[in-house]
Amino acid sequence: MSPLMKFFLFLYDYLSPSSWFLVQSQRHNLAALSDTTDDVVRSGIIGEIIYIWKQTRIFVFIPILKCLVTICLVMSLLLFIERVYMSIVVVFVKLLRRTPEKVHKWEAINDDDLELANTNYPMVLIQIPMYNEKEVCQLSIGAACRLSWPLDRMIIQVLDDSTDPASKELVNAECDKWARKGINIMSEIRDNRIGYKAGALKAGMMHNYVKQCEFVAIFDADFQPDPDFLERTIPFLIHNHEISLVQCRWKFVNANECLMTRMQEMSLNYHFVAEQESGSSIHAFFGFNGTAGVWRIAALNEAGGWKDRTTVEDMDLAVRACLHGWKFVYVHDVEVKNELPSTFKAYRFQQHRWSCGPANLWRKMTMEILQNKKVSAWKKLYLIYNFFFIRKIVVHIFTFVFYCLILPATVLFPELQVPKWATVYFPTTITILNAIATPRSLHLLVFWILFENVMSMHRTKATFIGLLEAGRVNEWVVTEKLGDTLKSKLIAKATTKLYTRFGQRINWRELVVGLYIFLCGCYDFAYGGSYFYVYLFLQSCAFFVAGVGYIGTFVPSV
């Protein structure tokens, strides 16, 4: 048979109906066999993945999470005891009416003798450090110049590190104005910013005219003391030679500006009412707030003066003075007006400095405290444990890790058992104790809890940076003060630049944590047996609001 005939026969057999059905049947069988094989392989791979996940979950994740829960429970107990202890101290102080004037000798300065009146007043140096703060510098300089104190017994020193020509010009003009009125005011300008605020204060103390001064009052650029500030504070230092520092309370002029400033007011009021009051009453020690206080210059020099090794030069000086045996007094009734940061960006930078600095100082000074021979073991324990470890380290790490990471994870890992006292009783007690310091804001308590949890993320990050001395450990960003005039102008301008808002506002860290908490809330809503998802959704919303920047006053980049 010819090859051509063979080809046509093959083609006929191939195209015949019986052959086509046979081929299709074979193809179907082969496909079914292939699918079965793929299913077996696929089920084997999925089974292995599920097995590996279960084993990892049982032997890795759950033990780690249980360990973290245990650590957080211990932290919760320590923090609870500390808060209750401070509250009990404050209650006894109030009930027994142990005001600073009763505990320490206090007498108004005698100025009856007209010939010797001024000599009865000690020489006081007033330092006002500032950096590019043209919005508020006139307020602080004017308030200092209006203090009720003999003009020849007071020197006002404006430490201007400004690099902005407009700020420099405004400060110089304000100083010249008051100098023409007979005020002894000096404008000291450095050609560098070495040491930032600590460097400026240290340089200010090196001038010859400072040697005649016995005390130094310090006010930041936005602080406005009342005229009788020196008359109410200096007598503590005159009549009690063991006292080196008189710290006064802050009063916030813009607390009602927005919800964020109300939250700050609640936190700072508790700091003064509980932490500063209890430290002053029991231990005669607390952290200097860096402003609104008066130092004995002899004590300041004995402690080693200002140091710029951390971003909390005020706390550094206070601890060193304490180790030299000096005592402090907090005067709750003397208030000094100042401005709270009203933009979220400024507040984050401030909280980074206030959280990173103490952690770094604790790292640097622990051995120095332990080796000190001038203070008792009880005070050493208070400094290392209460003042630093609990209030500056534990509180930040516990708040973020427990409330924002561990508790949301419990809906994914039912094996984690968190007792009710740690999730309900202790937090409720601590929150109520905090809220009592600001009774007018009791209705904002839920917002304060959610906001503090959001800020705990930044504080925890800053705390670890300070402990590990990482990259931003010495970052110093001056807290932005807007002032009423500039603030109204910038906010009005912001309405004409709506298209720039979102890009300037976005904060990705808050969005990531918010998404994690939100997904945990969704899982609990779908599969959980409680209403825990209500908290998770509320907390995730707080992170989302902060993440897109709709918190505080918004001022666009100019």
VEXDREN-2710 file (C-alpha; in Angstrom, 1 decimal):
% VEXDREN-2710
k/r/px/py/pz
1/MET/0.0/0.0/0.0
2/SER/1.3/3.4/-1.0
3/PRO/2.2/5.9/1.7
4/LEU/-0.5/8.3/0.5
5/MET/-3.2/5.6/0.9
6/LYS/-2.0/4.9/4.5
7/PHE/-2.3/8.6/5.4
8/PHE/-5.9/8.8/4.1
9/LEU/-6.8/5.6/6.1
10/PHE/-5.3/7.1/9.2
11/LEU/-7.1/10.3/8.7
12/TYR/-10.4/8.4/8.2
13/ASP/-9.9/6.3/11.4
14/TYR/-9.0/9.5/13.3
15/LEU/-12.0/11.4/12.1
16/SER/-14.5/8.7/12.4
17/PRO/-17.2/9.1/15.2
18/SER/-16.2/6.0/17.0
19/SER/-12.5/7.0/17.1
20/TRP/-13.4/10.5/18.3
21/PHE/-15.5/9.3/21.2
22/LEU/-12.7/6.8/22.1
23/VAL/-10.1/9.6/22.1
24/GLN/-12.3/11.9/24.2
25/SER/-13.0/9.1/26.7
26/GLN/-9.2/8.5/27.0
27/ARG/-8.6/12.2/27.5
28/HIS/-11.3/12.4/30.2
29/ASN/-9.8/9.5/32.0
30/LEU/-6.4/10.9/31.9
31/ALA/-7.6/14.3/33.1
32/ALA/-9.5/12.7/36.0
33/LEU/-6.4/10.8/37.0
34/SER/-4.4/14.0/36.8
35/ASP/-6.9/15.9/39.0
36/THR/-7.0/13.1/41.6
37/THR/-3.2/13.2/41.7
38/ASP/-3.2/17.0/42.1
39/ASP/-5.8/16.8/44.9
40/VAL/-3.7/14.3/46.7
41/VAL/-0.6/16.4/46.3
42/ARG/-2.5/19.5/47.2
43/SER/-4.1/18.0/50.3
44/GLY/-0.7/16.7/51.4
45/ILE/0.9/20.2/51.1
46/ILE/-2.1/21.9/52.9
47/GLY/-2.0/19.2/55.6
48/GLU/1.7/19.8/56.1
49/ILE/1.2/23.5/56.4
50/ILE/-1.7/23.1/58.9
51/TYR/0.4/20.6/60.9
52/ILE/3.4/23.0/61.0
53/TRP/1.1/25.9/62.0
54/LYS/-0.5/23.9/64.8
55/GLN/2.9/22.8/66.1
56/THR/4.3/26.3/65.9
57/ARG/1.2/27.7/67.5
58/ILE/1.4/25.2/70.4
59/PHE/5.2/25.2/71.0
60/VAL/6.2/28.7/69.9
61/PHE/3.5/31.4/69.9
62/ILE/1.4/30.3/72.9
63/PRO/4.4/29.9/75.3
64/ILE/5.8/33.3/74.2
65/LEU/2.4/35.0/74.6
66/LYS/1.8/33.3/78.0
67/CYS/5.2/34.5/79.1
68/LEU/4.3/38.1/77.9
69/VAL/1.0/37.9/79.7
70/THR/2.7/36.9/82.9
71/ILE/5.2/39.7/82.6
72/CYS/2.3/42.2/81.9
73/LEU/0.4/40.9/84.9
74/VAL/3.4/41.5/87.2
75/MET/3.8/45.0/85.7
76/SER/0.1/45.7/86.2
77/LEU/0.3/44.8/89.9
78/LEU/3.4/46.9/90.4
79/LEU/1.8/49.9/88.6
80/PHE/-1.4/49.5/90.6
81/ILE/0.4/49.4/93.9
82/GLU/2.4/52.5/92.9
83/ARG/-0.7/54.5/91.8
84/VAL/-2.6/53.6/95.0
85/TYR/0.4/54.4/97.2
86/MET/0.7/57.9/95.7
87/SER/-3.0/58.5/96.0
88/ILE/-3.0/57.5/99.6
89/VAL/-0.2/59.9/100.3
90/VAL/-2.0/62.8/98.6
91/VAL/-5.2/62.0/100.5
92/PHE/-3.4/62.1/103.9
93/VAL/-1.6/65.3/102.9
94/LYS/-5.0/67.0/102.0
95/LEU/-6.8/65.6/105.1
96/LEU/-4.0/66.7/107.5
97/ARG/-3.6/70.0/105.5
98/ARG/0.1/69.5/105.4
99/THR/0.7/72.5/103.1
100/PRO/4.3/73.4/102.3
101/GLU/4.0/76.6/104.4
102/LYS/3.1/74.4/107.4
103/VAL/5.7/71.7/106.9
104/HIS/8.6/74.2/106.1
105/LYS/9.3/77.6/107.6
106/TRP/7.8/80.4/105.5
107/GLU/7.7/84.1/106.3
108/ALA/7.1/87.0/104.0
109/ILE/10.1/89.1/103.4
110/ASN/10.2/92.0/105.8
111/ASP/10.2/95.4/103.9
112/ASP/8.9/97.6/106.7
113/ASP/12.3/99.3/107.1
114/LEU/12.4/101.6/104.0
115/GLU/16.2/102.0/104.3
116/LEU/16.9/98.3/104.5
117/ALA/13.9/97.1/102.5
118/ASN/15.7/96.2/99.3
119/THR/18.7/94.6/101.0
120/ASN/16.3/92.1/102.6
121/TYR/15.5/90.8/99.2
122/PRO/18.1/88.4/97.8
123/MET/19.5/88.8/94.3
124/VAL/17.6/86.6/91.9
125/LEU/18.5/85.7/88.4
126/ILE/15.6/84.9/86.0
127/GLN/16.6/82.8/83.0
128/ILE/14.3/82.5/79.9
129/PRO/15.8/80.1/77.3
130/MET/14.2/80.2/73.9
131/TYR/14.7/79.1/70.3
132/ASN/12.8/80.6/67.4
133/GLU/9.7/81.2/69.5
134/LYS/8.6/84.6/68.2
135/GLU/5.0/83.6/68.8
136/VAL/5.3/83.6/72.6
137/CYS/8.5/85.3/73.5
138/GLN/6.9/88.6/74.3
139/LEU/4.5/87.0/76.8
140/SER/7.3/85.4/78.9
141/ILE/9.6/88.4/78.8
142/GLY/6.8/90.7/79.7
143/ALA/5.6/88.5/82.6
144/ALA/9.1/88.2/84.0
145/CYS/9.6/91.9/83.9
146/ARG/6.4/92.5/85.8
147/LEU/7.4/90.4/88.8
148/SER/7.0/92.1/92.1
149/TRP/10.6/92.3/93.2
150/PRO/13.0/95.2/93.7
151/LEU/14.5/96.2/90.3
152/ASP/18.0/96.3/91.7
153/ARG/17.7/92.8/93.2
154/MET/16.6/91.1/90.0
155/ILE/18.4/90.3/86.7
156/ILE/16.5/88.9/83.8
157/GLN/18.5/86.9/81.3
158/VAL/17.0/86.0/78.0
159/LEU/19.0/83.1/76.5
160/ASP/18.2/83.4/72.8
161/ASP/19.5/80.6/70.6
162/SER/17.3/81.6/67.7
163/THR/18.4/81.2/64.2
164/ASP/15.4/82.9/62.6
165/PRO/16.2/86.6/62.0
166/ALA/12.6/87.7/62.7
167/SER/12.7/85.9/66.1
168/LYS/16.0/87.5/67.0
169/GLU/14.8/90.9/66.1
170/LEU/11.6/90.5/68.1
171/VAL/13.5/89.3/71.2
172/ASN/16.0/92.2/71.0
173/ALA/13.2/94.7/70.5
174/GLU/11.3/93.4/73.5
175/CYS/14.4/93.4/75.7
176/ASP/15.2/97.0/74.7
177/LYS/11.7/98.1/75.5
178/TRP/11.9/96.8/79.0
179/ALA/15.4/98.0/79.5
180/ARG/14.2/101.6/78.7
181/LYS/11.7/101.1/81.6
182/GLY/14.5/100.5/84.0
183/ILE/14.4/96.7/84.1
184/ASN/17.8/95.0/84.4
185/ILE/17.5/92.7/81.4
186/MET/20.2/91.0/79.3
187/SER/19.8/89.3/76.0
188/GLU/22.5/86.6/75.7
189/ILE/23.1/85.1/72.3
190/ARG/25.3/82.1/71.5
191/ASP/26.9/81.4/68.1
192/ASN/26.0/77.7/68.4
193/ARG/23.3/75.4/69.9
194/ILE/25.7/73.0/71.6
195/GLY/23.8/71.2/74.4
196/TYR/20.5/72.8/73.3
197/LYS/18.6/74.1/76.4
198/ALA/21.1/72.7/78.9
199/GLY/24.0/74.4/76.9
200/ALA/22.2/77.7/76.9
201/LEU/21.5/77.6/80.7
202/LYS/25.0/76.5/81.4
203/ALA/26.4/79.4/79.3
204/GLY/24.1/81.8/81.0
205/MET/25.4/80.9/84.4
206/MET/29.0/81.7/83.3
207/HIS/28.6/85.4/83.1
208/ASN/30.2/87.5/85.8
209/TYR/27.1/89.3/86.9
210/VAL/25.5/86.0/87.8
211/LYS/28.0/85.6/90.7
212/GLN/26.1/88.2/92.8
213/CYS/22.9/86.1/92.5
214/GLU/21.8/83.7/95.2
215/PHE/18.8/82.1/93.4
216/VAL/17.8/81.4/89.8
217/ALA/14.2/81.2/88.5
218/ILE/13.7/79.4/85.2
219/PHE/10.8/79.9/82.7
220/ASP/10.4/78.5/79.3
221/ALA/9.4/80.8/76.5
222/ASP/5.7/80.3/76.8
223/PHE/5.5/80.5/80.6
224/GLN/3.9/83.5/82.3
225/PRO/4.4/83.8/86.1
226/ASP/2.1/85.9/88.1
227/PRO/3.7/89.1/89.7
228/ASP/3.8/87.5/93.1
229/PHE/5.7/84.4/92.0
230/LEU/9.0/85.3/93.6
231/GLU/7.4/86.6/96.8
232/ARG/5.6/83.2/97.3
233/THR/8.6/80.9/96.4
234/ILE/11.8/82.6/97.5
235/PRO/10.9/82.6/101.3
236/PHE/11.1/78.7/101.2
237/LEU/14.7/79.0/100.1
238/ILE/15.6/81.8/102.5
239/HIS/14.3/80.2/105.7
240/ASN/15.1/76.5/104.8
241/HIS/18.8/76.1/103.9
242/GLU/18.4/72.4/103.1
243/ILE/16.0/73.1/100.3
244/SER/17.5/73.6/96.9
245/LEU/14.4/73.7/94.6
246/VAL/10.9/75.1/94.7
247/GLN/8.7/73.7/91.9
248/CYS/5.4/75.3/91.1
249/ARG/2.4/73.9/89.2
250/TRP/1.6/74.5/85.5
251/LYS/-1.7/76.1/84.5
252/PHE/-2.7/75.6/80.9
253/VAL/-4.1/78.7/79.0
254/ASN/-5.2/76.7/76.0
255/ALA/-6.6/73.5/77.6
256/ASN/-10.0/74.1/76.0
257/GLU/-8.6/74.5/72.5
258/CYS/-9.3/71.0/71.3
259/LEU/-9.9/67.5/72.5
260/MET/-6.1/66.7/72.4
261/THR/-5.3/69.5/74.8
262/ARG/-8.0/68.4/77.2
263/MET/-6.4/64.9/77.2
264/GLN/-3.0/66.5/78.0
265/GLU/-4.5/68.5/80.8
266/MET/-5.8/65.3/82.4
267/SER/-2.4/63.6/82.3
268/LEU/-0.4/66.6/83.5
269/ASN/-2.8/67.4/86.3
270/TYR/-2.4/63.9/87.6
271/HIS/1.4/64.3/87.3
272/PHE/1.4/67.4/89.5
273/VAL/-1.4/66.3/91.9
274/ALA/-0.1/62.8/92.6
275/GLU/3.5/62.3/91.5
276/GLN/5.0/65.7/92.5
277/GLU/2.9/66.1/95.6
278/SER/3.6/62.6/97.0
279/GLY/7.3/62.9/96.1
280/SER/7.6/66.2/97.8
281/SER/5.7/65.1/100.9
282/ILE/7.4/61.8/101.6
283/HIS/10.8/61.9/100.0
284/ALA/11.5/65.6/99.5
285/PHE/12.3/64.7/96.0
286/PHE/10.7/64.8/92.6
287/GLY/11.7/65.5/89.0
288/PHE/12.3/69.1/88.2
289/ASN/9.9/70.1/85.4
290/GLY/12.5/72.3/83.7
291/THR/10.5/75.5/84.2
292/ALA/8.3/77.3/86.7
293/GLY/10.8/76.6/89.4
294/VAL/13.5/78.4/91.5
295/TRP/16.9/76.8/92.3
296/ARG/19.5/77.7/94.9
297/ILE/22.5/78.4/92.8
298/ALA/24.9/76.9/95.4
299/ALA/23.0/73.6/95.2
300/LEU/23.0/73.8/91.4
301/ASN/26.8/74.3/91.3
302/GLU/27.4/71.6/93.9
303/ALA/25.5/69.1/91.8
304/GLY/27.7/69.8/88.8
305/GLY/25.6/72.3/87.0
306/TRP/23.7/71.7/83.8
307/LYS/24.7/68.7/81.7
308/ASP/23.5/67.8/78.2
309/ARG/24.1/64.0/78.2
310/THR/20.4/63.4/77.9
311/THR/17.3/65.3/76.6
312/VAL/16.1/65.7/80.2
313/GLU/18.7/68.0/81.6
314/ASP/16.2/69.1/84.3
315/MET/15.7/65.6/85.7
316/ASP/19.4/64.9/85.5
317/LEU/20.1/68.0/87.6
318/ALA/17.4/67.1/90.1
319/VAL/18.7/63.5/90.6
320/ARG/22.3/64.7/91.1
321/ALA/21.2/67.4/93.6
322/CYS/19.2/64.8/95.5
323/LEU/22.3/62.6/95.7
324/HIS/24.1/65.5/97.3
325/GLY/21.5/65.5/100.1
326/TRP/19.5/68.5/98.9
327/LYS/15.7/68.6/99.4
328/PHE/12.9/69.8/97.2
329/VAL/9.5/71.3/97.8
330/TYR/6.5/71.4/95.5
331/VAL/4.1/74.3/96.0
332/HIS/0.7/73.3/94.5
333/ASP/-1.0/76.6/95.1
334/VAL/1.4/78.6/93.0
335/GLU/0.4/78.3/89.3
336/VAL/2.3/79.4/86.3
337/LYS/0.4/79.9/83.0
338/ASN/1.7/78.2/79.9
339/GLU/0.7/76.7/76.6
340/LEU/0.1/73.0/75.7
341/PRO/1.2/71.7/72.3
342/SER/-1.9/71.8/70.2
343/THR/-0.6/70.0/67.1
344/PHE/-0.2/66.2/67.0
345/LYS/3.2/66.5/65.5
346/ALA/4.5/68.8/68.2
347/TYR/3.0/66.6/70.9
348/ARG/4.6/63.5/69.5
349/PHE/8.0/65.1/69.5
350/GLN/7.5/66.3/73.1
351/GLN/6.5/62.9/74.3
352/HIS/9.4/61.3/72.5
353/ARG/11.8/63.6/74.4
354/TRP/10.0/63.1/77.8
355/SER/10.0/59.3/77.4
356/CYS/13.4/58.7/75.8
357/GLY/15.3/61.0/78.1
358/PRO/14.3/59.5/81.5
359/ALA/15.0/55.9/80.2
360/ASN/18.4/57.0/79.0
361/LEU/19.1/58.8/82.2
362/TRP/18.1/55.7/84.2
363/ARG/20.6/53.7/82.2
364/LYS/23.4/56.2/82.9
365/MET/22.7/56.9/86.6
366/THR/21.7/53.6/88.1
367/MET/25.3/52.7/89.2
368/GLU/25.9/56.3/90.3
369/ILE/22.9/56.1/92.5
370/LEU/23.8/52.7/94.0
371/GLN/27.4/53.9/94.7
372/ASN/26.3/57.1/96.4
373/LYS/27.2/57.5/100.1
374/LYS/25.3/60.6/101.0
375/VAL/21.7/59.3/100.8
376/SER/19.9/56.4/102.5
377/ALA/19.2/53.0/101.0
378/TRP/15.5/53.9/101.2
379/LYS/16.0/56.9/99.0
380/LYS/18.2/55.0/96.5
381/LEU/15.4/52.4/96.3
382/TYR/12.8/55.1/95.7
383/LEU/14.9/56.7/92.9
384/ILE/15.7/53.5/91.1
385/TYR/12.5/51.6/91.5
386/ASN/9.6/54.1/92.0
387/PHE/10.9/57.2/90.3
388/PHE/12.6/55.6/87.3
389/PHE/11.6/52.0/86.8
390/ILE/7.9/52.1/87.5
391/ARG/7.0/55.7/86.4
392/LYS/9.4/56.1/83.4
393/ILE/9.8/52.6/82.1
394/VAL/7.1/50.2/83.1
395/VAL/4.1/52.5/82.6
396/HIS/4.8/53.1/78.9
397/ILE/5.8/49.5/78.0
398/PHE/3.0/47.9/79.9
399/THR/0.3/50.2/78.5
400/PHE/1.2/49.6/74.8
401/VAL/2.2/45.9/75.0
402/PHE/-0.7/44.8/77.2
403/TYR/-3.7/46.9/75.9
404/CYS/-2.7/47.2/72.3
405/LEU/-0.9/44.0/71.5
406/ILE/-1.6/41.2/74.1
407/LEU/-5.3/41.8/74.8
408/PRO/-6.2/41.9/71.1
409/ALA/-4.2/38.7/70.6
410/THR/-6.3/36.8/73.2
411/VAL/-9.2/36.6/70.7
412/LEU/-6.9/34.7/68.3
413/PHE/-5.4/32.5/71.0
414/PRO/-8.2/31.4/73.4
415/GLU/-5.6/29.4/75.4
416/LEU/-4.4/32.8/76.8
417/GLN/-6.2/33.4/80.1
418/VAL/-6.1/37.0/81.4
419/PRO/-7.7/37.4/84.9
420/LYS/-10.5/40.0/85.2
421/TRP/-8.6/41.9/87.8
422/ALA/-6.0/42.8/85.2
423/THR/-8.5/43.7/82.5
424/VAL/-11.2/45.4/84.6
425/TYR/-10.5/46.1/88.2
426/PHE/-6.9/47.5/88.1
427/PRO/-7.4/49.6/85.0
428/THR/-10.6/51.0/86.3
429/THR/-9.1/52.0/89.6
430/ILE/-6.0/53.6/88.0
431/THR/-8.2/55.5/85.5
432/ILE/-10.5/56.8/88.2
433/LEU/-7.5/57.9/90.3
434/ASN/-6.2/59.8/87.3
435/ALA/-9.5/61.4/86.5
436/ILE/-10.0/62.8/90.0
437/ALA/-7.2/65.2/89.3
438/THR/-9.3/66.9/86.6
439/PRO/-13.0/66.6/87.7
440/ARG/-14.3/68.8/84.9
441/SER/-13.1/66.2/82.3
442/LEU/-14.7/63.1/83.9
443/HIS/-17.1/62.8/80.9
444/LEU/-14.0/62.5/78.6
445/LEU/-12.6/59.5/80.4
446/VAL/-13.2/57.0/77.5
447/PHE/-11.5/59.4/75.1
448/TRP/-8.6/59.8/77.5
449/ILE/-8.1/56.0/77.8
450/LEU/-8.1/55.5/74.0
451/PHE/-5.8/58.5/73.4
452/GLU/-3.3/57.4/76.1
453/ASN/-3.1/54.0/74.5
454/VAL/-2.4/55.5/71.1
455/MET/0.4/57.7/72.6
456/SER/1.8/54.7/74.5
457/MET/3.1/53.4/71.2
458/HIS/5.3/56.5/70.7
459/ARG/6.3/56.5/74.4
460/THR/7.3/52.8/74.3
461/LYS/9.4/53.3/71.1
462/ALA/11.1/56.3/72.7
463/THR/11.7/54.3/76.0
464/PHE/13.5/51.5/74.1
465/ILE/15.5/54.1/72.2
466/GLY/16.6/55.6/75.5
467/LEU/17.4/52.2/77.1
468/LEU/19.4/51.0/74.0
469/GLU/20.9/54.4/73.2
470/ALA/19.7/54.1/69.6
471/GLY/19.7/56.7/66.8
472/ARG/17.3/59.3/68.1
473/VAL/18.4/59.1/71.7
474/ASN/19.6/62.7/71.8
475/GLU/17.1/64.2/69.4
476/TRP/16.0/67.6/70.6
477/VAL/13.0/69.2/68.9
478/VAL/11.7/72.4/70.5
479/THR/8.0/71.9/71.2
480/GLU/6.1/74.2/68.8
481/LYS/4.2/77.0/70.4
482/LEU/1.7/78.7/68.2
483/GLY/0.3/81.6/70.2
484/ASP/-3.2/82.9/69.7
485/THR/-2.4/85.4/67.0
486/LEU/-0.3/83.1/64.7
487/LYS/-2.6/80.2/65.4
488/SER/-5.7/81.9/64.1
489/LYS/-3.8/83.1/61.0
490/LEU/-2.4/79.6/60.2
491/ILE/-5.7/77.8/60.7
492/ALA/-7.5/80.3/58.5
493/LYS/-4.8/79.7/55.9
494/ALA/-5.2/76.0/56.2
495/THR/-8.8/76.2/54.9
496/THR/-7.4/77.5/51.6
497/LYS/-5.1/74.5/51.2
498/LEU/-7.4/71.5/51.8
499/TYR/-5.7/69.5/49.1
500/THR/-2.4/69.4/51.1
501/ARG/-4.0/68.1/54.3
502/PHE/-4.1/64.3/53.9
503/GLY/-0.5/63.9/52.8
504/GLN/0.8/66.0/55.6
505/ARG/-1.4/64.2/58.2
506/ILE/-0.7/60.6/57.5
507/ASN/1.0/58.5/60.2
508/TRP/1.6/55.0/59.1
509/ARG/2.5/53.5/62.5
510/GLU/-0.8/54.3/63.9
511/LEU/-2.6/52.9/60.9
512/VAL/-0.7/49.6/61.1
513/VAL/-1.5/49.1/64.8
514/GLY/-5.1/50.2/64.2
515/LEU/-5.5/47.7/61.4
516/TYR/-4.1/44.9/63.6
517/ILE/-6.6/45.7/66.4
518/PHE/-9.5/46.1/64.0
519/LEU/-8.8/42.7/62.4
520/CYS/-8.7/41.2/65.9
521/GLY/-12.0/42.9/66.6
522/CYS/-13.6/41.4/63.4
523/TYR/-12.4/37.9/64.4
524/ASP/-13.9/38.4/67.9
525/PHE/-17.2/39.7/66.4
526/ALA/-17.4/36.7/64.2
527/TYR/-16.3/33.9/66.4
528/GLY/-16.0/35.3/70.0
529/GLY/-18.4/34.7/72.8
530/SER/-18.2/38.1/74.5
531/TYR/-18.4/41.8/73.7
532/PHE/-14.7/42.4/73.8
533/TYR/-14.8/43.5/70.1
534/VAL/-16.5/46.8/71.3
535/TYR/-13.2/47.9/73.0
536/LEU/-11.2/46.6/70.0
537/PHE/-13.2/48.6/67.5
538/LEU/-13.1/51.7/69.6
539/GLN/-9.4/51.5/70.1
540/SER/-8.7/50.8/66.4
541/CYS/-10.8/53.8/65.5
542/ALA/-8.6/55.9/67.9
543/PHE/-5.5/54.7/66.1
544/PHE/-7.1/55.3/62.7
545/VAL/-8.0/58.9/63.7
546/ALA/-4.5/59.5/64.8
547/GLY/-3.2/57.7/61.7
548/VAL/-4.9/60.1/59.3
549/GLY/-3.9/63.0/61.5
550/TYR/-7.4/64.3/62.5
551/ILE/-6.4/65.1/66.0
552/GLY/-5.3/68.3/67.6
553/THR/-5.0/71.6/65.7
554/PHE/-3.8/71.2/62.2
555/VAL/-1.2/73.7/60.8
556/PRO/0.0/73.1/57.2
557/SER/3.6/73.4/56.2
558/VAL/4.3/76.9/55.0
END
